[in-house]
Amino acid sequence: MSKTIEDLRAVLFDALEGVKSGTLSVEKAKCISELSQVMVNSARVEVENAKVTGKKSGAFLEPKQELPNGITGTTIHKIR
């Protein structure tokens, strides 16, 4: 499993659908929710630390890639 915010959202939406359909217990959904909140809070702390220390990357933050001369930005398109 990849570890991106999109993956976390997918797990949460799957849990929501599971509770709605009755295939996932509310207790398990609460556990998923609590663990997700811990991950979000950890990322929040890392972002705040990066602001204070001036770091550009960390465990949750991907390092900024240098662009070739003349390239000012990128756009990533995803096919779903």
NORJOWO-V814286 format. One record per run of one state. SS is the DSSP state (hx for helix, st for strand, lp for the rest). FROM is the first residue (numbers start at 1). LEN is the number of residues. If there is no record, write none. Layout:
ss | from | len
SS | FROM | LEN
SS | FROM | LEN
This chain:
ss | from | len
lp | 1 | 4
hx | 5 | 17
lp | 22 | 4
hx | 26 | 28
lp | 54 | 27
